[in-house]
Amino acid sequence: MRSPKFILTYFAFLSIAFLSLMACESNEKQANEGNENNTVAEEEISRNRALIDVALAQNKSWYTHWSSDLGEFDASQFELMMTDSIDPMEMPERNPMLKGDPLFPYQIPHPTGNGTIDIYSYKVEAQEAVGEPFLNPDSEVVWYREDGMKERLLFMGPSGMFEDGMWLNAEEFLVFGYFQEEAGYRPMAWIINVESHELLQFQFAKVSKTYESHSYINKKIKQIDLS
């Protein structure tokens, strides 16, 4: 008959072996899950960069404006800097810009007719004393929905500007603009999912030291008669 000491030692060994096996399986599972998560993240970044490339190809004016200053300019040079959720400011307000308003042509209609995105009306103001538009220091992106509600999706102070945008599909809207840093002016891209209210912020790898802050929007608004 084996001694009690031997039996205790035997069962202790089995317990250690079992725990070690469970730990190995757990570590392997975590490693597999980590690899799967990394793969999903990489696929999502690749998808978003593809969307930015499509937007650059379709928005030749913004692409040309910045590439003439910074040279090679494509989505591979945009790095994802932030993923965040949006807490949109929502209020009852129908779109005040109707046909005949000088900024009406610059609104961006939803692909299926669910209202429009407006980038410029907060930025541009008319002054009776001058014949050209007055530009506010702040910028915002708002969605005037078909149901009569207004959502503020993005807001930025004088440290940058929203310059242009486009619907990528019925749920995602892309905004082009820039941030002003100590080093210079850095092109930016924001992808907003208006359904899930998720925000992705991308920044360009290079900055411009000589960029004129209102140069792009001046090209867009110079033909507007606000008299």
Rosetta blueprint (number, residue, H / E / L):
1 M L
2 R L
3 S L
4 P H
5 K H
6 F H
7 I H
8 L H
9 T H
10 Y H
11 F H
12 A H
13 F H
14 L H
15 S H
16 I H
17 A H
18 F H
19 L H
20 S H
21 L H
22 M H
23 A H
24 C H
25 E H
26 S H
27 N H
28 E H
29 K H
30 Q H
31 A H
32 N H
33 E H
34 G H
35 N H
36 E H
37 N H
38 N H
39 T H
40 V H
41 A H
42 E H
43 E H
44 E H
45 I H
46 S H
47 R H
48 N H
49 R H
50 A H
51 L H
52 I H
53 D H
54 V H
55 A H
56 L H
57 A H
58 Q H
59 N L
60 K H
61 S H
62 W H
63 Y H
64 T H
65 H H
66 W H
67 S H
68 S H
69 D H
70 L H
71 G L
72 E L
73 F L
74 D L
75 A H
76 S H
77 Q H
78 F E
79 E E
80 L E
81 M E
82 M E
83 T E
84 D E
85 S E
86 I L
87 D L
88 P L
89 M E
90 E E
91 M E
92 P E
93 E L
94 R L
95 N L
96 P L
97 M L
98 L L
99 K L
100 G L
101 D L
102 P L
103 L L
104 F H
105 P H
106 Y H
107 Q L
108 I E
109 P E
110 H L
111 P L
112 T L
113 G L
114 N L
115 G L
116 T E
117 I E
118 D E
119 I L
120 Y L
121 S L
122 Y L
123 K L
124 V E
125 E E
126 A L
127 Q L
128 E L
129 A L
130 V L
131 G L
132 E L
133 P L
134 F E
135 L E
136 N L
137 P L
138 D L
139 S E
140 E E
141 V E
142 V E
143 W E
144 Y E
145 R L
146 E L
147 D L
148 G L
149 M E
150 K E
151 E E
152 R E
153 L E
154 L E
155 F E
156 M E
157 G L
158 P L
159 S L
160 G E
161 M E
162 F E
163 E E
164 D E
165 G E
166 M E
167 W E
168 L L
169 N L
170 A L
171 E L
172 E E
173 F E
174 L E
175 V E
176 F E
177 G E
178 Y E
179 F E
180 Q E
181 E L
182 E L
183 A L
184 G L
185 Y E
186 R E
187 P E
188 M E
189 A E
190 W E
191 I E
192 I E
193 N E
194 V L
195 E L
196 S L
197 H L
198 E E
199 L E
200 L E
201 Q E
202 F E
203 Q E
204 F E
205 A L
206 K L
207 V L
208 S E
209 K L
210 T L
211 Y L
212 E L
213 S L
214 H L
215 S H
216 Y H
217 I H
218 N H
219 K H
220 K H
221 I H
222 K L
223 Q L
224 I L
225 D L
226 L L
227 S L
